[in-house]
Amino acid sequence: MSRFSARTDFPRTWNPLARALAERRARGLPVLDLTETNPTRVGLPAPRPELLAHPGALDYAPEPQGMLSAREAVAAHLSTRGARVSPEHLVLSASTSESYGWLFKLLCEPGDNVLVPAPSYPLFEYLTRLEGVETRPYRLPRAHGFGLDVEAVAAAKNERTRAVLVVNPGNPTGHYLHQGELEALSTLCAQEGLALVSDEVFSDFAWDEEPGRVATVAGRAPPMLTFSLSGLSKVVGLPGLKLGWTHVGGPEALRDEALARLELVADTYLSVNTPVQLALPGLLAHTRRFQAALLARVKENRRLLREARPRNAPWDMVPAHGGWSTVLRIPLEPGEEAMCLELLDAGVVVQPGYFYDLIGGAFLVLSLLPPPDVFAAALEPLVRVLATSG
Ligand SMILES: Cc1ncc(COP(=O)(O)O)c(C=O)c1O
């Protein structure tokens, strides 16, 4: 038996919900899937696939940071979000997940750590550990609507902390970073020499207007190194095309050094394919149509859920401002997992809050992407089963 690295030593056992779902599917029973977040599977508009058949698609002229024409297209996209950035400060990668890996290589020695929000997106544990980096969670208090508490960030830090990760808006909590929170965080990061890594993959998907909301940390003049991450997966709903971007900001000398080093990391992999880079201006031109359809979908499903909730129901939707999901607070009994299994018996799949490290109560996470007929059909069993809890 060969020896393998501890970095890849992740548990591979199925959780009870995944097992029960596989069994249900194997028995041919129907499933109303409220965990579906794959934007290519829910009937949203896609751009013309011919866009990828660019005449130069098979030529190879590698540019480590990504083709200038593609970076210009990203800069133009960011300018429509109020961020004026130079294409020189952008680095393309195959995905946001890959960008994280590159940033951990850039910022951390093995054994260093980064501060990660909790609750949040469950992939951080994997992305960090695969780079030999540790995570230290900072809690997003529910009392603040899962907003950032800078004191919690400061308390989570130790002498080996290199960066603070924020997800803006939170996944699945849908809270946006606010101006005051960003200022307090910037002061902390500048004082402590920490980089700020801002995951903005959902930032285009705001459900309402909010004063003081920060859509992106790109294009500001921050006192510390900042990295703003996004990509085609969410912005145009095309995760299969594998293109993400990182905007690097901060004090000039530090920013330029970071860019030079990132260029070297990117040059080692050259992972972004040519056809997608050539197609990028056309793909980003589709953003408006895709995002309008997605937001209409999310709003319609939220409306259906709100209307289906009986007065005095023992559960409620947790207030949020954007993203692709909604969080339900449910009674503590019978517990998140038992509730998910009961719902599955009734044909509805949802996720338990613990998948996202939601604590301080019992929660379910529902995707708002399913087509409204699927979502509406799931509401009757959802409301019925939840009525028996508590
Ligand atoms: C908050 C967040 N960041 C990053 C990603 C990964 O995106 P990519 O496909 O660009 O790696 C996801 C995917 O769901 C996500 O939810």
Residues whose N, C-alpha, C, O or C-beta is under 5 A from the ligand:
A	BS01	LIG	S95 T96 S97 Y121 V167 N171 D199 V201 G231 S233 P239 G244
